[in-house]
Amino acid sequence: MRYLKTLLMALTLGLALPALAAGIPVTLYKNPNCGCCDAWAKHLEANGFQVQTINTTDLASIDQKYGVPENLEGCHTAIVGGYVVEGLVPATYIKRLLKEHPPVKGIALPGMPVGAPGMPGAKSGPLNVYYIDASVPPRLFVSF
């Protein structure tokens, strides 16, 4: 009987592991020729995300659809857990966003700053990630 219980527990855990191993889903809209976006996607995958890439040459319409202001635009737009993640935001801060669940549209790291995940080189100073919401000027989410 003890052997049977052990076997059943092992089978139950074995069936549950693939579900636990599934990454956090991300839909990434990017230019098909952008290497930094591909590197950012690999950064996310290495940190527990599962990235689905959608190549487009019309990122402006994607930003407009998801309400990303021009001053917060990055090189790509991602949808994660119902939030917009604009630009090269590190995985750590995306996980923080999902954990804290603030009442905003998302977060953004504007531009293509050197030293952000996907951009080679050392950063020359702190990089700022902002909330995407209705506030003007944008509110700081984190500086790293």
Rosetta constraint file for C-alpha pairs under 8 A:
AtomPair CA 1 CA 5 HARMONIC 6.39 0.50
AtomPair CA 2 CA 6 HARMONIC 6.27 0.50
AtomPair CA 3 CA 7 HARMONIC 6.11 0.50
AtomPair CA 4 CA 8 HARMONIC 6.11 0.50
AtomPair CA 5 CA 9 HARMONIC 6.08 0.50
AtomPair CA 6 CA 10 HARMONIC 6.13 0.50
AtomPair CA 7 CA 11 HARMONIC 6.17 0.50
AtomPair CA 8 CA 12 HARMONIC 6.09 0.50
AtomPair CA 9 CA 13 HARMONIC 6.14 0.50
AtomPair CA 10 CA 14 HARMONIC 5.92 0.50
AtomPair CA 11 CA 15 HARMONIC 6.14 0.50
AtomPair CA 12 CA 16 HARMONIC 6.32 0.50
AtomPair CA 13 CA 17 HARMONIC 6.12 0.50
AtomPair CA 14 CA 18 HARMONIC 7.68 0.50
AtomPair CA 15 CA 19 HARMONIC 7.85 0.50
AtomPair CA 16 CA 20 HARMONIC 6.43 0.50
AtomPair CA 17 CA 21 HARMONIC 5.95 0.50
AtomPair CA 18 CA 22 HARMONIC 6.22 0.50
AtomPair CA 22 CA 50 HARMONIC 7.41 0.50
AtomPair CA 23 CA 45 HARMONIC 7.78 0.50
AtomPair CA 23 CA 48 HARMONIC 5.05 0.50
AtomPair CA 23 CA 49 HARMONIC 4.42 0.50
AtomPair CA 23 CA 50 HARMONIC 4.71 0.50
AtomPair CA 24 CA 48 HARMONIC 6.38 0.50
AtomPair CA 24 CA 49 HARMONIC 4.38 0.50
AtomPair CA 24 CA 50 HARMONIC 5.52 0.50
AtomPair CA 24 CA 80 HARMONIC 7.71 0.50
AtomPair CA 24 CA 81 HARMONIC 7.95 0.50
AtomPair CA 25 CA 49 HARMONIC 5.94 0.50
AtomPair CA 25 CA 50 HARMONIC 4.83 0.50
AtomPair CA 25 CA 51 HARMONIC 6.09 0.50
AtomPair CA 25 CA 52 HARMONIC 7.59 0.50
AtomPair CA 25 CA 80 HARMONIC 6.42 0.50
AtomPair CA 25 CA 81 HARMONIC 7.40 0.50
AtomPair CA 26 CA 49 HARMONIC 6.74 0.50
AtomPair CA 26 CA 50 HARMONIC 5.92 0.50
AtomPair CA 26 CA 51 HARMONIC 4.71 0.50
AtomPair CA 26 CA 52 HARMONIC 6.04 0.50
AtomPair CA 26 CA 78 HARMONIC 6.48 0.50
AtomPair CA 26 CA 79 HARMONIC 5.71 0.50
AtomPair CA 26 CA 80 HARMONIC 4.91 0.50
AtomPair CA 26 CA 81 HARMONIC 7.70 0.50
AtomPair CA 27 CA 51 HARMONIC 6.00 0.50
AtomPair CA 27 CA 52 HARMONIC 4.93 0.50
AtomPair CA 27 CA 53 HARMONIC 6.05 0.50
AtomPair CA 27 CA 54 HARMONIC 7.24 0.50
AtomPair CA 27 CA 78 HARMONIC 5.38 0.50
AtomPair CA 27 CA 79 HARMONIC 5.16 0.50
AtomPair CA 27 CA 80 HARMONIC 6.81 0.50
AtomPair CA 28 CA 41 HARMONIC 7.99 0.50
AtomPair CA 28 CA 51 HARMONIC 6.72 0.50
AtomPair CA 28 CA 52 HARMONIC 6.02 0.50
AtomPair CA 28 CA 53 HARMONIC 4.76 0.50
AtomPair CA 28 CA 54 HARMONIC 5.91 0.50
AtomPair CA 28 CA 76 HARMONIC 7.17 0.50
AtomPair CA 28 CA 77 HARMONIC 5.97 0.50
AtomPair CA 28 CA 78 HARMONIC 4.28 0.50
AtomPair CA 28 CA 79 HARMONIC 6.61 0.50
AtomPair CA 29 CA 53 HARMONIC 6.16 0.50
AtomPair CA 29 CA 54 HARMONIC 4.89 0.50
AtomPair CA 29 CA 55 HARMONIC 5.89 0.50
AtomPair CA 29 CA 56 HARMONIC 6.60 0.50
AtomPair CA 29 CA 59 HARMONIC 7.29 0.50
AtomPair CA 29 CA 62 HARMONIC 7.63 0.50
AtomPair CA 29 CA 76 HARMONIC 5.83 0.50
AtomPair CA 29 CA 77 HARMONIC 5.23 0.50
AtomPair CA 29 CA 78 HARMONIC 5.96 0.50
AtomPair CA 30 CA 34 HARMONIC 7.17 0.50
AtomPair CA 30 CA 37 HARMONIC 6.73 0.50
AtomPair CA 30 CA 53 HARMONIC 7.27 0.50
AtomPair CA 30 CA 54 HARMONIC 6.41 0.50
AtomPair CA 30 CA 55 HARMONIC 5.13 0.50
AtomPair CA 30 CA 56 HARMONIC 5.83 0.50
AtomPair CA 30 CA 57 HARMONIC 7.62 0.50
AtomPair CA 30 CA 59 HARMONIC 6.97 0.50
AtomPair CA 30 CA 75 HARMONIC 7.23 0.50
AtomPair CA 30 CA 76 HARMONIC 4.86 0.50
AtomPair CA 30 CA 77 HARMONIC 6.77 0.50
AtomPair CA 31 CA 55 HARMONIC 5.48 0.50
AtomPair CA 31 CA 56 HARMONIC 5.23 0.50
AtomPair CA 31 CA 57 HARMONIC 5.42 0.50
AtomPair CA 31 CA 58 HARMONIC 7.96 0.50
AtomPair CA 31 CA 59 HARMONIC 7.36 0.50
AtomPair CA 31 CA 76 HARMONIC 7.33 0.50
AtomPair CA 32 CA 55 HARMONIC 5.02 0.50
AtomPair CA 32 CA 56 HARMONIC 6.49 0.50
AtomPair CA 32 CA 57 HARMONIC 7.36 0.50
AtomPair CA 34 CA 38 HARMONIC 6.81 0.50
AtomPair CA 35 CA 39 HARMONIC 6.27 0.50
AtomPair CA 35 CA 118 HARMONIC 7.88 0.50
AtomPair CA 36 CA 40 HARMONIC 6.08 0.50
AtomPair CA 36 CA 118 HARMONIC 4.56 0.50
AtomPair CA 36 CA 119 HARMONIC 5.81 0.50
AtomPair CA 37 CA 41 HARMONIC 6.18 0.50
AtomPair CA 37 CA 75 HARMONIC 7.25 0.50
AtomPair CA 37 CA 76 HARMONIC 6.83 0.50
AtomPair CA 37 CA 88 HARMONIC 7.70 0.50
AtomPair CA 37 CA 118 HARMONIC 6.42 0.50
AtomPair CA 38 CA 42 HARMONIC 6.39 0.50
AtomPair CA 38 CA 118 HARMONIC 7.42 0.50
AtomPair CA 39 CA 43 HARMONIC 6.26 0.50
AtomPair CA 39 CA 117 HARMONIC 7.30 0.50
AtomPair CA 39 CA 118 HARMONIC 4.56 0.50
AtomPair CA 39 CA 119 HARMONIC 7.89 0.50
AtomPair CA 40 CA 44 HARMONIC 6.30 0.50
AtomPair CA 40 CA 88 HARMONIC 6.46 0.50
AtomPair CA 40 CA 117 HARMONIC 5.52 0.50
AtomPair CA 40 CA 118 HARMONIC 4.47 0.50
AtomPair CA 41 CA 45 HARMONIC 6.22 0.50
AtomPair CA 41 CA 51 HARMONIC 6.42 0.50
AtomPair CA 42 CA 46 HARMONIC 6.10 0.50
AtomPair CA 43 CA 47 HARMONIC 6.46 0.50
AtomPair CA 43 CA 90 HARMONIC 8.00 0.50
AtomPair CA 43 CA 91 HARMONIC 7.35 0.50
AtomPair CA 43 CA 117 HARMONIC 6.64 0.50
AtomPair CA 43 CA 118 HARMONIC 7.37 0.50
AtomPair CA 44 CA 48 HARMONIC 6.56 0.50
AtomPair CA 44 CA 49 HARMONIC 5.31 0.50
AtomPair CA 44 CA 50 HARMONIC 7.53 0.50
AtomPair CA 44 CA 51 HARMONIC 7.47 0.50
AtomPair CA 44 CA 90 HARMONIC 7.82 0.50
AtomPair CA 44 CA 91 HARMONIC 5.72 0.50
AtomPair CA 45 CA 49 HARMONIC 4.68 0.50
AtomPair CA 45 CA 50 HARMONIC 5.74 0.50
AtomPair CA 45 CA 51 HARMONIC 6.71 0.50
AtomPair CA 47 CA 91 HARMONIC 6.49 0.50
AtomPair CA 58 CA 62 HARMONIC 6.97 0.50
AtomPair CA 59 CA 63 HARMONIC 6.17 0.50
AtomPair CA 59 CA 76 HARMONIC 7.11 0.50
AtomPair CA 59 CA 77 HARMONIC 7.72 0.50
AtomPair CA 60 CA 64 HARMONIC 6.15 0.50
AtomPair CA 61 CA 65 HARMONIC 5.98 0.50
AtomPair CA 62 CA 66 HARMONIC 6.31 0.50
AtomPair CA 62 CA 77 HARMONIC 7.31 0.50
AtomPair CA 63 CA 67 HARMONIC 5.95 0.50
AtomPair CA 63 CA 68 HARMONIC 4.95 0.50
AtomPair CA 63 CA 69 HARMONIC 7.52 0.50
AtomPair CA 63 CA 73 HARMONIC 7.50 0.50
AtomPair CA 63 CA 77 HARMONIC 6.96 0.50
AtomPair CA 64 CA 68 HARMONIC 6.09 0.50
AtomPair CA 64 CA 69 HARMONIC 7.73 0.50
AtomPair CA 66 CA 84 HARMONIC 6.95 0.50
AtomPair CA 67 CA 105 HARMONIC 7.84 0.50
AtomPair CA 68 CA 72 HARMONIC 6.56 0.50
AtomPair CA 68 CA 73 HARMONIC 6.51 0.50
AtomPair CA 68 CA 86 HARMONIC 7.70 0.50
AtomPair CA 68 CA 132 HARMONIC 6.74 0.50
AtomPair CA 69 CA 73 HARMONIC 6.54 0.50
AtomPair CA 69 CA 132 HARMONIC 7.84 0.50
AtomPair CA 71 CA 110 HARMONIC 7.12 0.50
AtomPair CA 72 CA 86 HARMONIC 7.55 0.50
AtomPair CA 72 CA 108 HARMONIC 6.02 0.50
AtomPair CA 72 CA 109 HARMONIC 6.83 0.50
AtomPair CA 72 CA 110 HARMONIC 4.67 0.50
AtomPair CA 72 CA 111 HARMONIC 7.52 0.50
AtomPair CA 72 CA 130 HARMONIC 7.79 0.50
AtomPair CA 72 CA 132 HARMONIC 7.83 0.50
AtomPair CA 73 CA 86 HARMONIC 6.45 0.50
AtomPair CA 73 CA 87 HARMONIC 6.94 0.50
AtomPair CA 73 CA 108 HARMONIC 7.25 0.50
AtomPair CA 73 CA 109 HARMONIC 7.65 0.50
AtomPair CA 73 CA 110 HARMONIC 5.09 0.50
AtomPair CA 73 CA 111 HARMONIC 6.25 0.50
AtomPair CA 74 CA 86 HARMONIC 5.62 0.50
AtomPair CA 74 CA 87 HARMONIC 4.06 0.50
AtomPair CA 74 CA 88 HARMONIC 7.22 0.50
AtomPair CA 74 CA 108 HARMONIC 7.29 0.50
AtomPair CA 74 CA 109 HARMONIC 6.40 0.50
AtomPair CA 74 CA 110 HARMONIC 4.59 0.50
AtomPair CA 74 CA 111 HARMONIC 4.38 0.50
AtomPair CA 74 CA 112 HARMONIC 6.27 0.50
AtomPair CA 75 CA 86 HARMONIC 7.63 0.50
AtomPair CA 75 CA 87 HARMONIC 5.41 0.50
AtomPair CA 75 CA 88 HARMONIC 7.65 0.50
AtomPair CA 75 CA 111 HARMONIC 6.41 0.50
AtomPair CA 75 CA 112 HARMONIC 6.42 0.50
AtomPair CA 76 CA 86 HARMONIC 6.11 0.50
AtomPair CA 76 CA 87 HARMONIC 5.35 0.50
AtomPair CA 76 CA 88 HARMONIC 7.91 0.50
AtomPair CA 77 CA 84 HARMONIC 6.90 0.50
AtomPair CA 77 CA 85 HARMONIC 5.98 0.50
AtomPair CA 77 CA 86 HARMONIC 4.67 0.50
AtomPair CA 77 CA 87 HARMONIC 6.32 0.50
AtomPair CA 78 CA 84 HARMONIC 5.77 0.50
AtomPair CA 78 CA 85 HARMONIC 4.99 0.50
AtomPair CA 78 CA 86 HARMONIC 6.22 0.50
AtomPair CA 79 CA 83 HARMONIC 5.56 0.50
AtomPair CA 79 CA 84 HARMONIC 4.78 0.50
AtomPair CA 79 CA 85 HARMONIC 6.05 0.50
AtomPair CA 80 CA 84 HARMONIC 6.47 0.50
AtomPair CA 80 CA 85 HARMONIC 6.94 0.50
AtomPair CA 81 CA 98 HARMONIC 6.84 0.50
AtomPair CA 83 CA 104 HARMONIC 7.91 0.50
AtomPair CA 83 CA 105 HARMONIC 5.64 0.50
AtomPair CA 83 CA 106 HARMONIC 4.73 0.50
AtomPair CA 83 CA 107 HARMONIC 7.77 0.50
AtomPair CA 84 CA 105 HARMONIC 6.02 0.50
AtomPair CA 84 CA 106 HARMONIC 4.44 0.50
AtomPair CA 84 CA 107 HARMONIC 6.42 0.50
AtomPair CA 84 CA 132 HARMONIC 7.90 0.50
AtomPair CA 85 CA 89 HARMONIC 7.17 0.50
AtomPair CA 85 CA 94 HARMONIC 7.63 0.50
AtomPair CA 85 CA 106 HARMONIC 5.67 0.50
AtomPair CA 85 CA 107 HARMONIC 5.16 0.50
AtomPair CA 85 CA 108 HARMONIC 5.75 0.50
AtomPair CA 86 CA 106 HARMONIC 7.87 0.50
AtomPair CA 86 CA 107 HARMONIC 6.30 0.50
AtomPair CA 86 CA 108 HARMONIC 4.38 0.50
AtomPair CA 86 CA 109 HARMONIC 6.20 0.50
AtomPair CA 86 CA 110 HARMONIC 7.26 0.50
AtomPair CA 87 CA 108 HARMONIC 5.91 0.50
AtomPair CA 87 CA 109 HARMONIC 5.10 0.50
AtomPair CA 87 CA 110 HARMONIC 6.05 0.50
AtomPair CA 87 CA 111 HARMONIC 6.87 0.50
AtomPair CA 87 CA 112 HARMONIC 7.17 0.50
AtomPair CA 88 CA 108 HARMONIC 7.97 0.50
AtomPair CA 88 CA 109 HARMONIC 6.01 0.50
AtomPair CA 88 CA 112 HARMONIC 7.06 0.50
AtomPair CA 88 CA 116 HARMONIC 5.99 0.50
AtomPair CA 88 CA 117 HARMONIC 5.88 0.50
AtomPair CA 88 CA 118 HARMONIC 6.84 0.50
AtomPair CA 89 CA 93 HARMONIC 6.84 0.50
AtomPair CA 89 CA 94 HARMONIC 7.03 0.50
AtomPair CA 89 CA 108 HARMONIC 6.79 0.50
AtomPair CA 89 CA 109 HARMONIC 5.68 0.50
AtomPair CA 89 CA 116 HARMONIC 7.18 0.50
AtomPair CA 89 CA 117 HARMONIC 7.14 0.50
AtomPair CA 89 CA 129 HARMONIC 7.15 0.50
AtomPair CA 90 CA 94 HARMONIC 6.71 0.50
AtomPair CA 90 CA 116 HARMONIC 7.10 0.50
AtomPair CA 90 CA 117 HARMONIC 6.03 0.50
AtomPair CA 91 CA 95 HARMONIC 6.22 0.50
AtomPair CA 92 CA 96 HARMONIC 6.30 0.50
AtomPair CA 93 CA 97 HARMONIC 6.12 0.50
AtomPair CA 93 CA 142 HARMONIC 7.96 0.50
AtomPair CA 94 CA 98 HARMONIC 6.31 0.50
AtomPair CA 95 CA 99 HARMONIC 6.13 0.50
AtomPair CA 96 CA 100 HARMONIC 6.00 0.50
AtomPair CA 97 CA 101 HARMONIC 5.68 0.50
AtomPair CA 97 CA 102 HARMONIC 7.08 0.50
AtomPair CA 97 CA 106 HARMONIC 7.99 0.50
AtomPair CA 104 CA 131 HARMONIC 6.83 0.50
AtomPair CA 104 CA 132 HARMONIC 6.26 0.50
AtomPair CA 104 CA 133 HARMONIC 5.28 0.50
AtomPair CA 105 CA 131 HARMONIC 7.58 0.50
AtomPair CA 105 CA 132 HARMONIC 5.37 0.50
AtomPair CA 105 CA 133 HARMONIC 5.64 0.50
AtomPair CA 106 CA 131 HARMONIC 5.85 0.50
AtomPair CA 106 CA 132 HARMONIC 4.93 0.50
AtomPair CA 106 CA 133 HARMONIC 7.26 0.50
AtomPair CA 107 CA 129 HARMONIC 6.53 0.50
AtomPair CA 107 CA 130 HARMONIC 5.44 0.50
AtomPair CA 107 CA 131 HARMONIC 4.41 0.50
AtomPair CA 107 CA 132 HARMONIC 5.13 0.50
AtomPair CA 107 CA 141 HARMONIC 7.38 0.50
AtomPair CA 108 CA 129 HARMONIC 5.38 0.50
AtomPair CA 108 CA 130 HARMONIC 5.22 0.50
AtomPair CA 108 CA 131 HARMONIC 6.38 0.50
AtomPair CA 108 CA 132 HARMONIC 6.55 0.50
AtomPair CA 109 CA 127 HARMONIC 7.69 0.50
AtomPair CA 109 CA 128 HARMONIC 6.34 0.50
AtomPair CA 109 CA 129 HARMONIC 4.65 0.50
AtomPair CA 109 CA 130 HARMONIC 6.53 0.50
AtomPair CA 110 CA 129 HARMONIC 7.59 0.50
AtomPair CA 112 CA 116 HARMONIC 7.69 0.50
AtomPair CA 112 CA 119 HARMONIC 7.16 0.50
AtomPair CA 113 CA 119 HARMONIC 6.89 0.50
AtomPair CA 113 CA 123 HARMONIC 7.54 0.50
AtomPair CA 113 CA 127 HARMONIC 7.58 0.50
AtomPair CA 114 CA 119 HARMONIC 5.21 0.50
AtomPair CA 114 CA 120 HARMONIC 6.11 0.50
AtomPair CA 114 CA 121 HARMONIC 5.70 0.50
AtomPair CA 114 CA 122 HARMONIC 6.39 0.50
AtomPair CA 114 CA 123 HARMONIC 5.35 0.50
AtomPair CA 114 CA 124 HARMONIC 7.76 0.50
AtomPair CA 115 CA 119 HARMONIC 5.59 0.50
AtomPair CA 115 CA 120 HARMONIC 5.86 0.50
AtomPair CA 115 CA 121 HARMONIC 5.20 0.50
AtomPair CA 115 CA 122 HARMONIC 4.72 0.50
AtomPair CA 115 CA 123 HARMONIC 4.27 0.50
AtomPair CA 115 CA 124 HARMONIC 7.92 0.50
AtomPair CA 116 CA 120 HARMONIC 7.63 0.50
AtomPair CA 116 CA 123 HARMONIC 7.38 0.50
AtomPair CA 116 CA 127 HARMONIC 7.89 0.50
AtomPair CA 123 CA 127 HARMONIC 7.84 0.50
AtomPair CA 126 CA 143 HARMONIC 5.99 0.50
AtomPair CA 126 CA 144 HARMONIC 5.22 0.50
AtomPair CA 127 CA 143 HARMONIC 5.46 0.50
AtomPair CA 127 CA 144 HARMONIC 5.33 0.50
AtomPair CA 128 CA 140 HARMONIC 6.88 0.50
AtomPair CA 128 CA 141 HARMONIC 7.59 0.50
AtomPair CA 128 CA 142 HARMONIC 6.01 0.50
AtomPair CA 128 CA 143 HARMONIC 4.42 0.50
AtomPair CA 128 CA 144 HARMONIC 6.62 0.50
AtomPair CA 129 CA 140 HARMONIC 6.17 0.50
AtomPair CA 129 CA 141 HARMONIC 5.47 0.50
AtomPair CA 129 CA 142 HARMONIC 5.28 0.50
AtomPair CA 129 CA 143 HARMONIC 6.13 0.50
AtomPair CA 130 CA 138 HARMONIC 6.20 0.50
AtomPair CA 130 CA 139 HARMONIC 5.64 0.50
AtomPair CA 130 CA 140 HARMONIC 4.47 0.50
AtomPair CA 130 CA 141 HARMONIC 4.82 0.50
AtomPair CA 130 CA 142 HARMONIC 6.94 0.50
AtomPair CA 131 CA 138 HARMONIC 6.53 0.50
AtomPair CA 131 CA 139 HARMONIC 5.69 0.50
AtomPair CA 131 CA 140 HARMONIC 6.25 0.50
AtomPair CA 131 CA 141 HARMONIC 5.60 0.50
AtomPair CA 132 CA 138 HARMONIC 7.23 0.50
AtomPair CA 133 CA 138 HARMONIC 7.59 0.50
AtomPair CA 135 CA 139 HARMONIC 6.81 0.50
